[in-house]
Amino acid sequence: MQGKTREQFILGGLYAGERDRYRIFAERFFKRTGICLDDSVPVSPIVAVRVGICGVGVGMVEKLEAAA
């Protein structure tokens, strides 16, 4: 992130297990931050073992530059 602007990144939601639990998380996240996470991405069972079977979270990813 060093030397990059905030606009060069996006936030995305992640969940393991129940998508409904993620939706509740995303609503609370929005109420507290004003940031809408939109759609979420399910994580693999391998990640779920590490974060928990009903884990939810937020990931920050650098935007790709459009090809010329």
N, CA, C and O atoms as a printed pandas DataFrame, in Angstrom:
     atom_number atom_name residue_name chain_id  residue_number  x_coord  y_coord  z_coord
0              1         N          MET        A               1    0.816   -1.187    0.000
1              2        CA          MET        A               1    0.000    0.000    0.000
2              3         C          MET        A               1    0.861    1.252    0.000
3              4         O          MET        A               1    0.389    2.346   -0.309
4              5         N          GLN        A               2    2.093    1.082    0.341
5              6        CA          GLN        A               2    2.958    2.245    0.446
6              7         C          GLN        A               2    3.060    2.962   -0.893
7              8         O          GLN        A               2    3.337    2.344   -1.921
8              9         N          GLY        A               3    2.834    4.261   -0.870
9             10        CA          GLY        A               3    2.944    5.064   -2.073
10            11         C          GLY        A               3    1.726    4.989   -2.981
11            12         O          GLY        A               3    1.753    5.540   -4.082
12            13         N          LYS        A               4    0.669    4.330   -2.557
13            14        CA          LYS        A               4   -0.547    4.199   -3.373
14            15         C          LYS        A               4   -1.680    4.955   -2.696
15            16         O          LYS        A               4   -1.699    5.122   -1.477
16            17         N          THR        A               5   -2.617    5.404   -3.511
17            18        CA          THR        A               5   -3.764    6.120   -2.967
18            19         C          THR        A               5   -4.871    5.145   -2.591
19            20         O          THR        A               5   -4.886    3.996   -3.034
20            21         N          ARG        A               6   -5.775    5.614   -1.787
21            22        CA          ARG        A               6   -6.915    4.806   -1.348
22            23         C          ARG        A               6   -7.771    4.364   -2.524
23            24         O          ARG        A               6   -8.354    3.280   -2.492
24            25         N          GLU        A               7   -7.853    5.184   -3.553
25            26        CA          GLU        A               7   -8.676    4.873   -4.714
26            27         C          GLU        A               7   -8.135    3.709   -5.529
27            28         O          GLU        A               7   -8.840    3.184   -6.391
28            29         N          GLN        A               8   -6.920    3.302   -5.280
29            30        CA          GLN        A               8   -6.319    2.198   -6.018
30            31         C          GLN        A               8   -6.672    0.831   -5.421
31            32         O          GLN        A               8   -6.179   -0.201   -5.879
32            33         N          PHE        A               9   -7.532    0.836   -4.393
33            34        CA          PHE        A               9   -7.912   -0.396   -3.723
34            35         C          PHE        A               9   -9.424   -0.516   -3.633
35            36         O          PHE        A               9  -10.141    0.484   -3.664
36            37         N          ILE        A              10   -9.899   -1.747   -3.523
37            38        CA          ILE        A              10  -11.316   -2.001   -3.287
38            39         C          ILE        A              10  -11.440   -2.924   -2.076
39            40         O          ILE        A              10  -10.525   -3.682   -1.756
40            41         N          LEU        A              11  -12.591   -2.841   -1.415
41            42        CA          LEU        A              11  -12.883   -3.737   -0.307
42            43         C          LEU        A              11  -13.884   -4.775   -0.777
43            44         O          LEU        A              11  -14.810   -4.461   -1.525
44            45         N          GLY        A              12  -13.701   -5.985   -0.350
45            46        CA          GLY        A              12  -14.630   -7.050   -0.699
46            47         C          GLY        A              12  -14.909   -7.929    0.500
47            48         O          GLY        A              12  -14.041   -8.128    1.350
48            49         N          GLY        A              13  -16.123   -8.454    0.567
49            50        CA          GLY        A              13  -16.509   -9.312    1.675
50            51         C          GLY        A              13  -16.211  -10.776    1.390
51            52         O          GLY        A              13  -16.298  -11.237    0.252
52            53         N          LEU        A              14  -15.862  -11.488    2.438
53            54        CA          LEU        A              14  -15.554  -12.915    2.355
54            55         C          LEU        A              14  -16.346  -13.648    3.425
55            56         O          LEU        A              14  -16.588  -13.111    4.506
56            57         N          TYR        A              15  -16.746  -14.867    3.124
57            58        CA          TYR        A              15  -17.427  -15.646    4.151
58            59         C          TYR        A              15  -17.144  -17.126    3.991
59            60         O          TYR        A              15  -16.855  -17.617    2.900
60            61         N          ALA        A              16  -17.239  -17.825    5.122
61            62        CA          ALA        A              16  -17.122  -19.279    5.146
62            63         C          ALA        A              16  -18.390  -19.801    5.813
63            64         O          ALA        A              16  -18.696  -19.433    6.947
64            65         N          GLY        A              17  -19.103  -20.631    5.134
65            66        CA          GLY        A              17  -20.331  -21.171    5.730
66            67         C          GLY        A              17  -21.571  -20.443    5.242
67            68         O          GLY        A              17  -21.860  -20.428    4.045
68            69         N          GLU        A              18  -22.294  -19.846    6.155
69            70        CA          GLU        A              18  -23.595  -19.268    5.862
70            71         C          GLU        A              18  -23.514  -17.868    5.254
71            72         O          GLU        A              18  -22.950  -16.948    5.846
72            73         N          ARG        A              19  -24.084  -17.732    4.074
73            74        CA          ARG        A              19  -24.100  -16.418    3.424
74            75         C          ARG        A              19  -25.000  -15.437    4.175
75            76         O          ARG        A              19  -24.731  -14.236    4.186
76            77         N          ASP        A              20  -26.060  -15.936    4.798
77            78        CA          ASP        A              20  -26.949  -15.061    5.563
78            79         C          ASP        A              20  -26.205  -14.381    6.705
79            80         O          ASP        A              20  -26.455  -13.215    7.009
80            81         N          ARG        A              21  -25.301  -15.106    7.330
81            82        CA          ARG        A              21  -24.493  -14.510    8.400
82            83         C          ARG        A              21  -23.630  -13.383    7.823
83            84         O          ARG        A              21  -23.445  -12.348    8.463
84            85         N          TYR        A              22  -23.107  -13.589    6.622
85            86        CA          TYR        A              22  -22.323  -12.531    5.967
86            87         C          TYR        A              22  -23.188  -11.307    5.706
87            88         O          TYR        A              22  -22.738  -10.181    5.917
88            89         N          ARG        A              23  -24.407  -11.503    5.254
89            90        CA          ARG        A              23  -25.302  -10.363    4.977
90            91         C          ARG        A              23  -25.533   -9.522    6.225
91            92         O          ARG        A              23  -25.543   -8.293    6.149
92            93         N          ILE        A              24  -25.716  -10.166    7.364
93            94        CA          ILE        A              24  -25.878   -9.439    8.630
94            95         C          ILE        A              24  -24.611   -8.636    8.926
95            96         O          ILE        A              24  -24.677   -7.470    9.317
96            97         N          PHE        A              25  -23.455   -9.283    8.733
97            98        CA          PHE        A              25  -22.181   -8.600    8.933
98            99         C          PHE        A              25  -22.057   -7.390    8.011
99           100         O          PHE        A              25  -21.669   -6.309    8.456
100          101         N          ALA        A              26  -22.382   -7.564    6.732
101          102        CA          ALA        A              26  -22.252   -6.487    5.758
102          103         C          ALA        A              26  -23.165   -5.312    6.104
103          104         O          ALA        A              26  -22.778   -4.156    5.933
104          105         N          GLU        A              27  -24.366   -5.598    6.587
105          106        CA          GLU        A              27  -25.285   -4.518    6.997
106          107         C          GLU        A              27  -24.719   -3.743    8.179
107          108         O          GLU        A              27  -24.769   -2.513    8.192
108          109         N          ARG        A              28  -24.188   -4.436    9.156
109          110        CA          ARG        A              28  -23.592   -3.769   10.325
110          111         C          ARG        A              28  -22.347   -2.982    9.929
111          112         O          ARG        A              28  -22.115   -1.880   10.427
112          113         N          PHE        A              29  -21.556   -3.551    9.036
113          114        CA          PHE        A              29  -20.355   -2.872    8.545
114          115         C          PHE        A              29  -20.746   -1.559    7.876
115          116         O          PHE        A              29  -20.105   -0.532    8.095
116          117         N          PHE        A              30  -21.792   -1.593    7.063
117          118        CA          PHE        A              30  -22.267   -0.394    6.371
118          119         C          PHE        A              30  -22.767    0.654    7.373
119          120         O          PHE        A              30  -22.459    1.838    7.238
120          121         N          LYS        A              31  -23.524    0.225    8.359
121          122        CA          LYS        A              31  -24.057    1.163    9.357
122          123         C          LYS        A              31  -22.941    1.863   10.118
123          124         O          LYS        A              31  -23.068    3.036   10.469
124          125         N          ARG        A              32  -21.858    1.158   10.373
125          126        CA          ARG        A              32  -20.752    1.745   11.140
126          127         C          ARG        A              32  -19.776    2.554   10.291
127          128         O          ARG        A              32  -19.192    3.528   10.767
128          129         N          THR        A              33  -19.601    2.146    9.027
129          130        CA          THR        A              33  -18.561    2.785    8.206
130          131         C          THR        A              33  -19.101    3.578    7.021
131          132         O          THR        A              33  -18.414    4.461    6.507
132          133         N          GLY        A              34  -20.326    3.275    6.579
133          134        CA          GLY        A              34  -20.863    3.906    5.377
134          135         C          GLY        A              34  -20.324    3.275    4.101
135          136         O          GLY        A              34  -20.580    3.778    3.007
136          137         N          ILE        A              35  -19.583    2.183    4.224
137          138        CA          ILE        A              35  -19.003    1.497    3.068
138          139         C          ILE        A              35  -19.844    0.264    2.751
139          140         O          ILE        A              35  -20.057   -0.597    3.605
140          141         N          CYS        A              36  -20.315    0.196    1.511
141          142        CA          CYS        A              36  -21.111   -0.943    1.068
142          143         C          CYS        A              36  -20.179   -1.999    0.464
143          144         O          CYS        A              36  -19.402   -1.707   -0.445
144          145         N          LEU        A              37  -20.267   -3.216    0.977
145          146        CA          LEU        A              37  -19.399   -4.293    0.499
146          147         C          LEU        A              37  -19.950   -5.013   -0.727
147          148         O          LEU        A              37  -19.253   -5.834   -1.322
148          149         N          ASP        A              38  -21.186   -4.718   -1.112
149          150        CA          ASP        A              38  -21.815   -5.360   -2.270
150          151         C          ASP        A              38  -21.806   -6.878   -2.131
151          152         O          ASP        A              38  -22.090   -7.411   -1.058
152          153         N          ASP        A              39  -21.482   -7.566   -3.211
153          154        CA          ASP        A              39  -21.478   -9.031   -3.187
154          155         C          ASP        A              39  -20.288   -9.560   -2.405
155          156         O          ASP        A              39  -19.282   -8.876   -2.218
156          157         N          SER        A              40  -20.432  -10.778   -1.964
157          158        CA          SER        A              40  -19.364  -11.416   -1.206
158          159         C          SER        A              40  -18.804  -12.595   -1.990
159          160         O          SER        A              40  -19.367  -13.017   -3.000
160          161         N          VAL        A              41  -17.700  -13.108   -1.510
161          162        CA          VAL        A              41  -17.045  -14.239   -2.150
162          163         C          VAL        A              41  -16.886  -15.344   -1.112
163          164         O          VAL        A              41  -16.328  -15.105   -0.041
164          165         N          PRO        A              42  -17.369  -16.553   -1.412
165          166        CA          PRO        A              42  -17.134  -17.649   -0.465
166          167         C          PRO        A              42  -15.666  -18.069   -0.506
167          168         O          PRO        A              42  -15.042  -18.069   -1.568
168          169         N          VAL        A              43  -15.128  -18.421    0.640
169          170        CA          VAL        A              43  -13.743  -18.890    0.684
170          171         C          VAL        A              43  -13.722  -20.408    0.633
171          172         O          VAL        A              43  -14.737  -21.058    0.883
172          173         N          SER        A              44  -12.586  -20.962    0.314
173          174        CA          SER        A              44  -12.449  -22.410    0.192
174          175         C          SER        A              44  -12.547  -23.081    1.567
175          176         O          SER        A              44  -12.328  -22.428    2.588
176          177         N          PRO        A              45  -12.867  -24.357    1.599
177          178        CA          PRO        A              45  -12.906  -25.080    2.874
178          179         C          PRO        A              45  -11.575  -25.035    3.631
179          180         O          PRO        A              45  -11.561  -25.076    4.861
180          181         N          ILE        A              46  -10.480  -24.953    2.914
181          182        CA          ILE        A              46   -9.162  -24.868    3.561
182          183         C          ILE        A              46   -9.056  -23.584    4.369
183          184         O          ILE        A              46   -8.581  -23.599    5.505
184          185         N          VAL        A              47   -9.494  -22.481    3.791
185          186        CA          VAL        A              47   -9.480  -21.199    4.509
186          187         C          VAL        A              47  -10.484  -21.250    5.650
187          188         O          VAL        A              47  -10.206  -20.746    6.738
188          189         N          ALA        A              48  -11.650  -21.851    5.418
189          190        CA          ALA        A              48  -12.682  -21.948    6.447
190          191         C          ALA        A              48  -12.173  -22.662    7.697
191          192         O          ALA        A              48  -12.552  -22.305    8.813
192          193         N          VAL        A              49  -11.325  -23.660    7.518
193          194        CA          VAL        A              49  -10.756  -24.373    8.667
194          195         C          VAL        A              49   -9.935  -23.411    9.525
195          196         O          VAL        A              49   -9.930  -23.516   10.752
196          197         N          ARG        A              50   -9.263  -22.501    8.892
197          198        CA          ARG        A              50   -8.403  -21.544    9.622
198          199         C          ARG        A              50   -9.218  -20.429   10.277
199          200         O          ARG        A              50   -8.987  -20.102   11.441
200          201         N          VAL        A              51  -10.171  -19.840    9.542
201          202        CA          VAL        A              51  -10.918  -18.683   10.060
202          203         C          VAL        A              51  -12.159  -19.070   10.836
203          204         O          VAL        A              51  -12.709  -18.249   11.570
204          205         N          GLY        A              52  -12.601  -20.281   10.690
205          206        CA          GLY        A              52  -13.810  -20.726   11.374
206          207         C          GLY        A              52  -14.899  -21.054   10.376
207          208         O          GLY        A              52  -14.978  -20.448    9.307
208          209         N          ILE        A              53  -15.728  -22.004   10.724
209          210        CA          ILE        A              53  -16.735  -22.493    9.790
210          211         C          ILE        A              53  -17.779  -21.436    9.439
211          212         O          ILE        A              53  -18.383  -21.503    8.369
212          213         N          CYS        A              54  -17.996  -20.475   10.309
213          214        CA          CYS        A              54  -18.959  -19.398   10.023
214          215         C          CYS        A              54  -18.260  -18.043   10.027
215          216         O          CYS        A              54  -18.847  -17.039   10.430
216          217         N          GLY        A              55  -17.030  -18.017    9.586
217          218        CA          GLY        A              55  -16.256  -16.786    9.585
218          219         C          GLY        A              55  -16.692  -15.825    8.494
219          220         O          GLY        A              55  -17.123  -16.241    7.418
220          221         N          VAL        A              56  -16.575  -14.533    8.781
221          222        CA          VAL        A              56  -16.819  -13.484    7.795
222          223         C          VAL        A              56  -15.682  -12.478    7.907
223          224         O          VAL        A              56  -15.020  -12.394    8.941
224          225         N          GLY        A              57  -15.461  -11.730    6.862
225          226        CA          GLY        A              57  -14.393  -10.752    6.916
226          227         C          GLY        A              57  -14.392   -9.831    5.721
227          228         O          GLY        A              57  -15.255   -9.903    4.845
228          229         N          VAL        A              58  -13.405   -8.969    5.710
229          230        CA          VAL        A              58  -13.239   -7.981    4.651
230          231         C          VAL        A              58  -11.813   -8.099    4.132
231          232         O          VAL        A              58  -10.861   -8.181    4.908
232          233         N          GLY        A              59  -11.682   -8.107    2.824
233          234        CA          GLY        A              59  -10.374   -8.140    2.203
234          235         C          GLY        A              59  -10.145   -6.880    1.373
235          236         O          GLY        A              59  -11.075   -6.359    0.757
236          237         N          MET        A              60   -8.927   -6.402    1.359
237          238        CA          MET        A              60   -8.593   -5.230    0.548
238          239         C          MET        A              60   -7.711   -5.708   -0.595
239          240         O          MET        A              60   -6.706   -6.386   -0.383
240          241         N          VAL        A              61   -8.104   -5.344   -1.811
241          242        CA          VAL        A              61   -7.416   -5.808   -3.012
242          243         C          VAL        A              61   -7.074   -4.616   -3.894
243          244         O          VAL        A              61   -7.877   -3.696   -4.052
244          245         N          GLU        A              62   -5.889   -4.640   -4.460
245          246        CA          GLU        A              62   -5.484   -3.566   -5.362
246          247         C          GLU        A              62   -6.206   -3.717   -6.697
247          248         O          GLU        A              62   -6.290   -4.819   -7.240
248          249         N          LYS        A              63   -6.722   -2.619   -7.219
249          250        CA          LYS        A              63   -7.405   -2.635   -8.515
250          251         C          LYS        A              63   -6.403   -2.903   -9.622
251          252         O          LYS        A              63   -5.259   -2.451   -9.571
252          253         N          LEU        A              64   -6.849   -3.640  -10.618
253          254        CA          LEU        A              64   -6.008   -3.876  -11.788
254          255         C          LEU        A              64   -6.127   -2.703  -12.742
255          256         O          LEU        A              64   -7.197   -2.111  -12.887
256          257         N          GLU        A              65   -5.034   -2.377  -13.381
257          258        CA          GLU        A              65   -5.070   -1.316  -14.394
258          259         C          GLU        A              65   -5.651   -1.876  -15.671
259          260         O          GLU        A              65   -5.384   -3.020  -16.039
260          261         N          ALA        A              66   -6.447   -1.063  -16.347
261          262        CA          ALA        A              66   -7.052   -1.492  -17.605
262          263         C          ALA        A              66   -5.964   -1.621  -18.678
263          264         O          ALA        A              66   -5.050   -0.799  -18.759
264          265         N          ALA        A              67   -6.084   -2.657  -19.485
265          266        CA          ALA        A              67   -5.131   -2.871  -20.589
266          267         C          ALA        A              67   -5.342   -1.805  -21.651
267          268         O          ALA        A              67   -6.474   -1.412  -21.935
268          269         N          ALA        A              68   -4.270   -1.350  -22.223
269          270        CA          ALA        A              68   -4.362   -0.302  -23.244
270          271         C          ALA        A              68   -4.746   -0.859  -24.576
271          272         O          ALA        A              68   -4.868   -0.111  -25.546
